[in-house]
Each structure stands twice: as structure tokens, then as C-alpha cells.
Amino acid sequence: MSTVELKLSLHQLIDGVSDNSVLEAVYTLLSKATANQEEDWYNLLSEEEKASIERGLDDLKNGRVVSHEVAAKRISEKVSRVC
């Protein structure tokens, strides 16, 4: 279904709804979706979250990383020692 067809279908569905609580729920959902499109998700992060991302990027840039396979092996070894 194309974007135009989808919008037309949504208009028709909304026009057929008489329950105000359903309309309010749809309005809230669409309002939040529209607001989220306009705002960069990075701006919604806390300063602590932003700092954590920056530390991770710095680690990557400076080679302080391990592969998924190595990390999984290390975790498996630690878990097997505990269990």
C-alpha cells in the first residue's frame, strides 16, 4: 500500500470512529510519533548516556575493543566457574 493509500485508509478509519477515547488515543500516538520525527534522539539522552556513548566511541577509536566471539567466550568461562 502506498503512502497516499495508507493515509486515505487512515482518514476513512478515523472518520468511522465515534468513541472519543479511541480518537484521543490515536491523536496521542500520532502526536508523539510526529514529535519524535522532528527531534533528534540524541537530544533526548541524559548527560550520563551521552558521556557513555562518547567513552565507547573513544574506546573504539583507540582500539580498546574485543570481538563478540571473544566477549562471549569470556562470559561463558566466568559463568561456568560460578555454576
C-alpha positions in Angstrom: 0.0 0.0 0.0 1.4 3.4 -1.0 1.7 6.3 1.4 -1.2 8.1 -0.2 -3.4 4.9 0.0 -2.4 4.4 3.6 -3.2 7.9 4.6 -6.6 7.7 2.8 -7.4 4.5 4.6 -6.4 6.0 8.0 -8.7 9.0 7.3 -11.6 6.7 6.5 -11.0 4.6 9.6 -10.8 7.7 11.8 -13.9 9.2 10.2 -15.8 6.0 11.2 -14.8 6.1 14.9 -17.3 7.6 17.3 -15.6 6.6 20.5 -13.8 9.7 21.8 -11.3 7.7 23.9 -10.2 5.9 20.8 -9.8 9.2 18.9 -7.8 10.6 21.8 -5.5 7.6 21.9 -4.9 7.8 18.1 -4.3 11.6 18.4 -1.8 11.0 21.3 0.0 8.3 19.3 0.3 10.3 16.2 1.3 13.4 18.1 4.2 11.6 19.8 5.3 10.0 16.5 5.4 13.4 14.8 7.3 15.0 17.7 9.8 12.2 17.7 10.5 12.6 14.0 11.3 16.3 14.5 13.6 15.8 17.4 17.0 14.1 17.2 17.0 11.1 19.5 20.5 12.1 20.8 18.9 15.3 22.3 16.6 13.1 24.4 19.5 11.3 26.1 20.7 12.2 29.6 24.2 13.7 30.0 25.3 10.4 31.6 24.1 8.5 28.5 25.8 10.9 26.1 29.1 10.6 28.1 28.8 6.8 27.9 28.4 6.9 24.2 31.4 9.2 23.9 33.5 6.9 26.1 32.5 4.0 23.8 33.4 5.9 20.7 36.8 6.8 22.2 37.4 3.1 23.1 36.6 2.1 19.5 38.9 4.9 18.1 41.7 3.8 20.3 41.4 0.0 19.8 40.0 -0.8 23.2 37.6 -3.4 21.9 37.1 -7.1 21.7 35.1 -9.2 19.2 31.7 -10.6 20.0 33.3 -14.1 19.9 36.0 -13.2 22.5 33.4 -11.5 24.8 31.1 -14.5 24.6 33.9 -16.9 25.4 35.0 -14.8 28.4 31.4 -14.6 29.7 30.9 -18.4 29.2 34.1 -19.1 31.1 33.1 -16.9 34.1 29.6 -18.4 34.2 30.9 -21.9 34.1 33.2 -21.1 37.1 30.2 -19.8 39.1 27.8 -22.7 38.3 
